[in-house]
């Protein structure tokens, strides 16, 4: 089944915001993106005009990397309107995204 969704604008916005974050803290971007700090530094040097080339890419660049239990937790919190649970998930998202499969952070 082929879906014709165009994520090019979202990809551009995503990279612009990632670049801005990398300018503040390249190590955080490196961890969140799974890239080296050197690559995060390269991203900080890109101009908005250079980043517009990403609009040629139609599939999403941002791919959810969370495990099924995480998605179940966030979706249940959203559907039941539990702001405290949503806040807790958001506060811990860095640890969750940087953990090994199965939740092992060692």
Residue, then its C-alpha position, 0 to 999 in steps of 0.5 A: x500500500x502506497x501512501x502519498x503524504x508530503x512531510x517536506x514542510x514538517x521536515x524543514x521545520x523539524x530541522x530548523x528547530x533541531x538546528x536551533x537546539x543544537x546551537x544551544x546544546x549540541x550534546x543534547x541534539x546528538x543524543x536525541x538524534x543518535x548522531x555525533x556531537x561533531x555532526x550536531x556542530x555541522x548542523x549548527x552551521x547550516x543556514x535556513x536557505x541550505x536547509x530548504x533543500x530538505x523539502x525535496x524529501x517527502x517521507x518523514x525524517x522524524x521517525x518515532x523511536x519509542x517502544x510500544x509500552x511508551x506509546x501505550x502510556x502516552x496515548x492513554x494519558x492523552x485520551x484520558x486527559x491526565x495532565x500529570x501523567x503527560x507531564x511526567x512522560x514529557x519530563x522523562x522523554x530524554x531518558x526514554x529516547x536515550x535508553x537501550x531497547x527494553x528500557x535498559x539505561x546502563 
